């Protein structure tokens, strides 16, 4: 007589039985395995039976996770798995694998947490068995995913040290490395994790992983970890020191021009990371000392002709930021950075032009010698004047004007005044006094006041041609003009009174009445300057009449 045969399907009822038969048998088998684990969980001599039962649980989970979950919850398996992990090292790897599979179910995660399995799993991360590390990492990651309190506890338990060790010792184990990176990704948003990581060599390890990563998934994962870490100044500095921006640049060069969606996403993420790495931190002086500026310029030169604006924008934004501290200006100028930037002005891309001009303006701010050298560079000045005429590129036009004004203001050089006049740049500065932006108006007025105090004779004809006097009068009469602009306009006006022709224009335009009105203005500084300007105007006019034949 044959044993274990399925009954024939002779009716609808029989058919239903037949369809459910495997599930019923699987359920019986699972219950038997669970009972075995419950009884044998702490018996090392029952190793083979434990492994067989653990394999049975894995098979049941693979067949029907939902059905198994309902049985596992009441089975007492979690204390059994805990005992195996703690007391039965020969079966511990399989037990960790079972937990990793169980933790895929959201309801089961709660039971794992209640059974304190995370505390029991963490010590397993010190194992030298790669399979144990893999399953333990998966189990912990799944149980603690989006559980911030548990993640904080993991950091306190020293899990960061274990993760860094694994990345150090098993960098070529793809599966294990992926689990390790996922764990870092989940923990890296925690300040406590960043603090712990800053005391390790994680920056070096991640850069190595970045250089060897080829698959998009791996690249995205590493970049996501890096994006979290750069929010910490100490980690950001370590990443810069280990050349992460160079590794990112290599990826961008490799993927440039690709039209594949996944490549585009990587390029965008890498570009954004470069910006995050190099902007807005308090370590920019140290970063300049490390030579980051020349690395950025190398990066710019590589990308200058390939149209990759995102890379150039990131590098130039960083350069401009680095040029703000005085110590950095001095070092960058001594190392010839201004000359290298100037050579990049051949770019025909407006966003790049805008950033380059802004970086040069930051470099010359307060640096008389640099402003004097650049202010006499005919090629640079001609390029600036060309851009000042680019009305279709308002941002570039404005930045070119601002750099011209900066060269005059900070050099205070008669030679620079002559060079800008010869390049026909003065008319643009006069036009700048009527800008819609107050900051640009003031920069132009101050630059022209300095220039006219240095060499009014050279500028006189240009001032007359551009109707500077009439522009100033409009600014002083306009009620919408701010007090600082009015003040600077009168300061410039005082210098113009030293020219006979310009003084005559001022008198003919009836400035006297406007100045008298400003003597009762609401701002004390404007009132004081109006009184001084009015007195100078009266004195000049009187002296002229007395000297006339």
C-alpha positions in Angstrom: 0.0 0.0 0.0 1.4 3.3 -1.0 2.1 5.8 1.8 1.7 9.7 1.8 -0.3 9.7 -1.4 -2.6 12.7 -2.1 -6.3 11.6 -2.3 -7.8 11.8 -5.8 -9.5 15.1 -6.7 -13.1 13.8 -7.1 -15.1 16.9 -6.1 -14.8 20.6 -5.5 -14.1 19.9 -1.8 -11.4 17.4 -2.7 -9.9 19.9 -5.1 -9.7 22.6 -2.4 -8.0 20.0 -0.1 -5.5 19.2 -2.8 -4.6 22.9 -3.4 -4.1 23.5 0.3 -2.2 20.2 0.9 1.3 21.6 0.4 0.6 24.6 2.7 -0.9 22.3 5.4 2.2 20.1 5.2 4.5 23.1 5.3 2.7 24.5 8.3 3.1 21.2 10.1 6.7 21.1 9.2 7.3 24.6 10.4 5.6 23.9 13.7 7.8 20.9 14.2 11.0 22.9 13.5 9.9 25.7 15.8 9.2 23.2 18.6 12.6 21.7 18.1 14.4 25.0 18.3 12.5 25.9 21.4 13.6 22.6 23.0 17.2 22.5 21.7 18.1 26.2 21.5 20.8 25.9 24.2 22.1 22.4 23.4 25.4 22.6 21.5 25.3 18.8 21.0 22.1 19.1 19.0 23.9 21.1 16.4 22.7 19.1 13.3 19.1 19.1 14.5 19.2 22.9 15.1 20.7 23.6 11.7 18.0 21.4 10.1 15.3 23.2 11.9 16.7 26.6 11.1 16.9 25.6 7.4 13.2 24.5 7.7 12.3 27.9 9.1 14.1 29.7 6.2 12.4 27.5 3.6 9.0 28.3 5.2 9.7 32.0 5.2 10.7 31.9 1.6 7.5 30.1 0.6 5.0 32.2 2.5 6.3 35.1 4.7 2.8 36.2 5.8 1.6 32.7 6.9 4.8 32.1 8.7 4.7 35.4 10.6 1.5 34.5 12.3 3.0 31.2 13.5 6.3 32.7 14.5 4.8 35.3 16.8 3.4 32.7 19.3 6.2 30.1 18.8 8.8 31.3 21.3 11.4 31.3 18.5 12.9 34.6 19.5 14.2 33.5 22.9 15.5 30.3 21.2 17.3 32.3 18.5 18.8 34.5 21.2 20.1 31.4 23.1 21.6 30.1 19.9 23.4 33.4 19.1 24.8 33.6 22.6 25.6 30.0 23.4 25.9 28.0 20.2 28.5 29.5 17.9 28.3 26.6 15.4 24.7 27.4 14.7 24.9 31.2 15.2 25.4 32.1 11.5 22.2 30.3 10.5 20.3 31.9 13.4 21.4 35.3 12.3 20.3 34.5 8.7 16.8 33.5 10.1 16.5 36.7 12.0 17.5 38.7 8.9 14.7 37.1 7.0 12.2 37.4 9.8 13.0 41.2 10.1 11.7 41.7 6.5 8.2 41.7 8.1 7.2 44.9 9.8 5.2 43.1 12.6 8.1 40.8 13.3 10.4 43.7 13.8 8.4 44.7 16.9 8.8 41.2 18.4 12.6 41.3 17.7 12.9 44.6 19.5 10.8 43.4 22.4 13.0 40.3 22.7 16.1 42.6 22.9 17.6 40.8 19.9 19.4 43.9 18.8 21.5 43.9 21.9 22.4 40.2 21.3 23.2 40.8 17.6 25.6 43.8 18.0 28.4 41.7 19.6 28.3 39.4 16.5 29.6 42.4 14.5 33.0 41.7 16.0 33.1 38.3 14.3 35.7 37.4 11.7 33.2 35.2 9.8 32.1 37.2 6.8 28.8 35.2 6.5 28.0 36.0 10.1 28.8 39.7 9.5 26.6 39.7 6.5 23.5 38.2 8.1 24.0 40.1 11.4 24.3 43.4 9.5 21.1 42.7 7.5 19.2 41.7 10.6 20.3 44.8 12.6 19.7 47.1 9.6 16.2 45.8 9.0 15.1 45.8 12.7 16.5 49.3 13.3 15.4 50.9 10.0 13.8 54.3 10.7 13.9 53.6 14.5 15.9 56.6 15.7 16.0 55.6 19.4 17.4 52.2 18.5 19.9 53.8 16.1 21.1 56.1 18.9 21.5 53.0 21.1 23.6 51.3 18.4 26.0 54.2 18.3 26.3 54.1 22.1 27.1 50.4 21.8 30.0 51.1 19.5 28.6 49.9 16.3 30.4 52.6 14.3 33.8 51.1 15.2 32.5 47.7 13.9 31.2 49.1 10.7 34.5 50.9 10.0 36.4 47.7 10.8 34.3 45.7 8.4 34.8 48.2 5.6 38.6 48.2 6.3 39.0 44.4 6.4 36.6 43.2 3.7 36.5 46.0 1.1 36.2 43.5 -1.8 33.2 41.5 -0.3 30.5 43.2 -2.4 27.5 41.9 -0.4 29.1 42.7 2.9 30.3 46.1 1.8 26.8 47.0 0.6 25.2 46.0 3.9 27.9 48.1 5.7 27.3 51.1 3.5 23.5 50.8 4.0 24.1 50.8 7.8 26.3 53.9 7.5 23.7 55.6 5.4 21.0 54.9 8.0 23.1 56.1 10.9 25.0 59.0 9.3 22.2 61.5 9.9 22.8 61.2 13.7 25.1 63.8 15.2 26.4 61.1 17.6 27.3 58.9 14.6 29.1 61.7 12.8 31.0 62.5 16.0 32.0 58.8 16.2 32.9 58.6 12.6 35.1 61.7 12.8 37.4 59.8 15.0 38.0 57.0 12.4 39.5 56.8 9.0 36.0 56.6 7.3 36.9 59.4 4.8 39.8 57.4 3.4 37.7 54.2 3.2 34.8 55.9 1.4 37.0 57.5 -1.1 38.5 54.1 -1.9 35.1 52.7 -2.3 34.0 55.6 -4.5 37.0 55.1 -6.8 36.3 51.3 -7.2 32.5 51.6 -7.5 31.2 50.9 -11.0 27.5 50.0 -10.5 25.1 52.9 -10.2 23.5 51.5 -7.0 26.8 51.5 -5.3 27.7 55.0 -6.4 24.4 56.4 -5.3 24.8 54.7 -1.9 28.3 56.0 -1.3 27.4 59.5 -2.4 24.3 59.5 -0.1 26.6 58.6 2.9 29.0 61.3 1.9 26.2 63.9 1.6 25.3 63.2 5.3 28.9 63.3 6.5 29.8 66.6 4.9 27.4 68.3 7.3 30.1 67.8 9.9 33.1 70.1 9.6 35.7 67.6 10.9 34.5 65.0 8.4 34.3 67.5 5.6 37.9 68.4 6.2 39.0 64.7 6.3 37.2 64.1 3.0 38.9 67.1 1.3 42.3 65.9 2.6 41.7 62.4 1.1 40.8 63.9 -2.3 37.1 63.0 -2.4 36.5 65.9 -4.9 39.0 64.4 -7.2 37.3 61.0 -7.1 34.0 62.7 -7.8 35.6 64.6 -10.7 36.8 61.3 -12.2 33.2 60.0 -12.0 31.9 63.1 -13.7 34.5 62.9 -16.4 33.6 59.2 -17.0 29.9 59.9 -17.2 30.0 63.3 -19.1 27.8 63.4 -22.1 25.8 60.3 -21.2 22.1 60.6 -21.9 21.1 57.6 -19.7 18.8 58.6 -16.9 20.8 56.8 -14.2 24.0 58.5 -15.4 22.3 61.9 -15.2 21.2 61.3 -11.6 24.8 60.3 -10.6 26.2 63.5 -12.3 23.6 65.6 -10.5 24.3 64.0 -7.1 28.1 64.2 -7.5 27.9 67.9 -8.6 25.7 68.7 -5.6 28.1 66.9 -3.3 31.1 68.9 -4.7 29.2 72.1 -3.9 28.4 70.9 -0.4 32.0 69.8 0.2 33.5 73.1 -0.7 31.0 75.7 0.5 29.9 77.3 3.7 32.2 75.9 6.4 34.5 77.4 8.9 37.6 75.5 7.6 38.1 77.3 4.4 41.4 78.8 5.5 42.7 75.4 6.3 41.4 74.0 3.0 43.3 76.7 1.1 46.4 75.8 3.0 46.0 72.2 1.9 46.1 73.3 -1.7 42.5 72.8 -2.6 42.4 75.9 -4.7 44.8 74.6 -7.3 43.0 71.3 -7.4 39.8 73.2 -8.1 41.5 75.2 -10.9 42.8 71.9 -12.4 39.3 70.6 -12.3 38.0 73.8 -13.9 40.6 73.6 -16.7 39.6 70.0 -17.4 36.0 70.9 -17.8 36.3 74.4 -19.3 35.8 73.2 -22.9 33.4 70.4 -22.5 30.3 72.4 -21.5 29.8 70.7 -18.1 28.5 73.8 -16.4 27.5 72.0 -13.2 31.1 71.1 -12.4 32.3 74.5 -13.2 29.6 76.1 -11.2 30.5 74.0 -8.1 34.2 74.7 -8.4 33.8 78.4 -9.0 31.3 78.8 -6.2 33.9 77.2 -3.9 36.7 79.5 -5.2 34.7 82.6 -4.6 33.9 81.4 -1.1 37.6 80.7 -0.4 38.6 84.2 -1.6 36.6 85.9 1.2 38.9 85.6 4.2 41.8 88.0 4.1 44.4 85.3 4.9 43.1 83.3 1.9 43.3 86.3 -0.4 46.9 86.8 0.4 47.9 83.2 -0.1 45.8 82.8 -3.2 47.3 85.9 -4.8 50.9 84.9 -3.8 50.3 81.5 -5.5 49.2 83.1 -8.7 45.5 82.2 -8.5 44.4 85.5 -10.0 46.4 84.8 -13.1 45.0 81.3 -13.5 41.5 82.6 -13.1 42.1 85.3 -15.6 43.2 82.7 -18.1 39.8 81.0 -17.7 38.0 84.1 -18.8 38.0 82.7 -22.4 34.9 80.8 -21.4 31.8 81.7 -23.5 29.3 80.4 -20.9 27.6 83.2 -19.0 27.2 81.3 -15.7 31.0 80.6 -15.7 31.9 84.1 -16.6 29.7 85.5 -13.8 31.4 83.3 -11.2 34.9 84.0 -12.5 34.3 87.7 -12.3 33.0 87.4 -8.8 36.0 85.4 -7.7 38.4 88.0 -9.1 36.4 90.8 -7.3 36.7 88.9 -4.0 40.4 88.4 -4.5 41.1 92.1 -5.1 38.9 93.3 -2.2 41.3 95.2 0.0 44.3 94.0 -1.9 45.8 97.2 -3.5 48.8 95.5 -5.2 46.6 92.9 -6.9 44.0 95.5 -7.9 46.8 97.6 -9.4 48.2 94.7 -11.4 44.9 93.5 -12.7 43.7 97.1 -13.2 46.5 97.7 -15.8 46.0 94.4 -17.7 44.8 95.5 -21.1 43.4 92.1 -22.1 41.4 91.8 -18.9 40.1 95.3 -19.1 39.0 94.9 -22.8 37.2 91.7 -21.8 35.4 93.5 -19.0 34.3 96.3 -21.2 33.1 93.8 -23.7 30.9 92.2 -21.1 29.8 95.6 -19.8 28.1 96.0 -23.2 26.4 92.6 -23.0 22.9 93.8 -22.1 21.5 90.4 -22.9 23.5 88.9 -20.1 22.5 91.2 -17.2 24.3 89.2 -14.5 27.6 89.1 -16.3 27.3 92.8 -17.3 26.7 93.7 -13.7 29.6 91.7 -12.4 32.0 93.1 -15.0 31.0 96.7 -13.9 31.5 95.7 -10.2 35.0 94.4 -11.0 35.9 97.6 -12.8 34.7 99.7 -9.8 36.6 97.4 -7.5 39.9 97.7 -9.4 39.6 101.5 -9.1 38.6 101.6 -5.5 41.1 99.2 -4.1 44.1 100.1 -6.2 43.8 103.9 -5.8 46.3 104.1 -8.6 46.7 106.8 -11.2 47.9 104.2 -13.7 44.7 102.2 -13.2 42.6 105.3 -13.7 44.4 105.9 -17.1 44.1 102.2 -18.1 40.4 102.0 -17.5 39.8 105.3 -19.2 41.8 104.1 -22.3 39.8 100.9 -22.3 36.6 103.1 -22.4 35.4 101.6 -19.1 34.5 105.0 -17.4 31.2 105.4 -19.3 30.1 102.0 -17.9 30.8 103.1 -14.3 28.9 106.3 -14.9 26.0 104.2 -16.2 26.3 102.0 -13.1 25.4 105.0 -10.9 21.9 104.7 -12.1 21.6 100.9 -11.5 18.5 99.5 -10.0 20.7 97.9 -7.3 21.8 100.3 -4.5 25.0 98.3 -3.8 26.1 98.8 -7.4 25.2 102.5 -7.3 27.3 103.0 -4.2 30.2 101.0 -5.6 30.2 103.1 -8.8 30.0 106.4 -6.9 32.8 105.5 -4.6 35.0 104.3 -7.4 34.4 107.5 -9.5 35.0 109.7 -6.4 38.4 108.0 -5.8 39.3 108.2 -9.5 38.3 111.8 -9.8 40.4 112.7 -6.7 43.4 110.9 -8.2 43.2 112.2 -11.8 40.2 114.3 -12.7 41.9 115.7 -15.7 42.1 112.3 -17.4 38.4 111.7 -16.7 36.9 115.1 -17.4 35.9 114.6 -21.0 34.3 111.2 -20.3 32.3 112.7 -17.5 31.0 115.4 -19.8 30.2 112.9 -22.6 28.3 110.6 -20.2 26.4 113.5 -18.5 27.6 112.4 -15.1 26.6 115.8 -13.5 23.1 115.4 -14.7 22.9 111.8 -13.4 24.1 113.0 -10.0 21.5 115.7 -9.9 18.7 113.2 -10.6 19.9 111.0 -7.8 19.9 113.9 -5.4 16.4 115.1 -6.4 14.8 111.7 -6.5 12.9 111.0 -3.2 13.4 107.2 -3.7 17.2 107.6 -3.6 18.5 106.2 -0.3 20.6 108.3 2.0 23.9 106.4 1.3 23.6 107.0 -2.4 22.8 110.7 -1.8 25.8 111.0 0.5 28.2 109.3 -2.0 26.8 111.4 -4.9 27.7 114.6 -3.0 31.1 113.3 -2.2 31.7 112.8 -5.9 30.2 116.1 -6.7 32.8 117.9 -4.4 35.6 116.4 -6.5 33.9 117.4 -9.8 33.8 121.1 -8.6 37.6 121.1 -9.1 37.0 121.1 -12.9 36.1 124.4 -14.3 33.9 122.9 -17.1 32.2 120.5 -14.7 31.6 123.1 -12.1 29.9 125.3 -14.7 27.6 122.3 -15.6 26.8 122.0 -11.9 26.0 125.7 -11.6 23.9 125.6 -14.8 21.9 122.7 -13.5 20.9 124.6 -10.4 22.4 122.2 -7.8 22.3 125.0 -5.3 18.6 124.8 -4.7 18.7 120.9 -4.5 21.6 121.1 -2.0 19.7 123.7 0.1 16.7 121.3 0.2 19.0 118.4 1.4 20.2 120.6 4.3 16.9 119.7 6.0 17.0 116.0 5.1 16.0 113.4 7.7 19.5 111.8 7.7 22.2 113.6 9.7 25.0 112.4 7.5 23.3 113.6 4.3 22.6 116.9 5.9 26.2 117.4 7.0 27.5 116.4 3.5 24.9 118.8 1.8 26.2 121.7 4.0 29.8 120.9 3.1 29.0 120.5 -0.7 27.0 123.7 -0.7 29.8 125.6 0.9 32.4 124.2 -1.5 30.1 125.2 -4.4 29.7 128.7 -3.1 33.5 129.0 -2.4 34.4 127.8 -5.9 31.9 130.1 -7.6 33.1 133.0 -5.6 36.8 132.3 -6.3 36.0 132.0 -10.0 34.3 135.4 -10.0 37.1 137.0 -8.1 39.7 135.6 -10.5 37.8 136.7 -13.6 39.3 139.8 -15.4 
